[in-house]
Each structure stands twice: as C-alpha cells, then as structure tokens.
Amino acid sequence: MSSVTVSPKFQVVIPAAERNRLGIRPGQRIEVLVYEGRLEFIPVSKPRAMRGFVRGIDTSVPREGDRV
C-alpha cells in the first residue's frame, strides 16, 4: 500500500505502481466516492471496453415471475 501527500491545491499524485496495475492513463476520468469515512477512486471505463467482462457467468439463477 502506498501513501500520498495532499498538495496545497488539494491534489494528489497516484503512485506509478498503482497506475500501472489499474491501467490508468493521462486524461482518464476517475469517479471519487466517499464510503465509510474514506475516499475511493474508481477508474471510469467506456461501456464498449467492458463488453464481455462477465463472459461465462451462470445465468441460470431462479428469477421472479415478472423478470423472465
């Protein structure tokens, strides 16, 4: 786990190791979420890039009658 320092302009630099692990690129949008007293930064992906990310998931779950 890495730590960062908040600048006087409230900016932070995401460490290179974490940027590389998540594939974050310059100009990419990041969602900021406050959750249970902490900040979470979530990279925004284009819907087309997420196509097929759940390939092979079991869709044979029981469903309510109006969801068939």
Summary of the structure (lengths in Angstrom):
residues: 68
radius of gyration: 18.0
end to end distance: 44.2
largest distance: 56.0
contacts: 78
relative contact order: 0.11
helix: 21%
strand: 18%
